Amino acid sequence: MTEKMAGVQAQEVRPQTRIQRQKSAAILEAGLTVFSEAGFRGATLDRIAMEAGLSKPNLLYYFPSKDAIYEALLRELLETWLNPLRAIDPEGEPVDEILGYVRRKLEMARDYPRESRLFANEILQGAPLIGPVLEGELRDMVDETARLIDGWVAEGRLAPVNARHTVFSIWAQTQHYADFDVQVRAVLGGEDFDGAAAHLDTLFRRLLQP
């Protein structure tokens, strides 16, 4: 290895300072706002830099391109999206565990609407950047959850449901409140997550109760 290459590697692994971490976080927060509003094609580095309160050259010091900001956001988002699925306890009461997952997903729709819209936009574009992750880690997690649900069904602890489509239904029923929040507020005259939580609890309890 040449001295120059060694220096580059050392620079790559050097931890960021507190100020650098703050600026990176500000760029990602700005990117989230801009991408969720304008989509990937409509977003520009100039707009992200302005939203972050940085100059464009300063932004490019931390992220070399718009794609890099977008990919970093999607990686963080997918990890956040998978955490509620990981929290399902195989040793718990099946109906309660799945209803807990429904509740956590609805809370995410309430607390992370921009992230949900960003993810939905990526999927609508054919998932050009996170397609491999969807076919890898996400599918593996859903397969693992489906095996757990199928086992509970076989034990008579859940009604005979299609495990994967049950997961899809949970995604559809909960993320609607983030992805179509304007429509929800227009119809309801505001947000009603408490009412949504009660409705979804009843809906899925009736579906799942053996």
Secondary structure, 3 states (H helix, E strand, C coil): CCHHHHHHHHHHHCCCCHHHHHHHHHHHHHHHHHHHHHHHHHCCHHHHHHHHCCCHHHHHHHCCCHHHHHHHHHHHHHHHHHHHHHCCCCCCCHHHHHHHHHHHHHHHHHHCHHHHHHHHHHHHCCCCCCHHHHHHHHHHHHHHHHHHHHHHHHCCCCCCCCHHHHHHHHHHHHHHHHHCHHHHHHHHCCCCHHHHHHHHHHHHHHHHCC
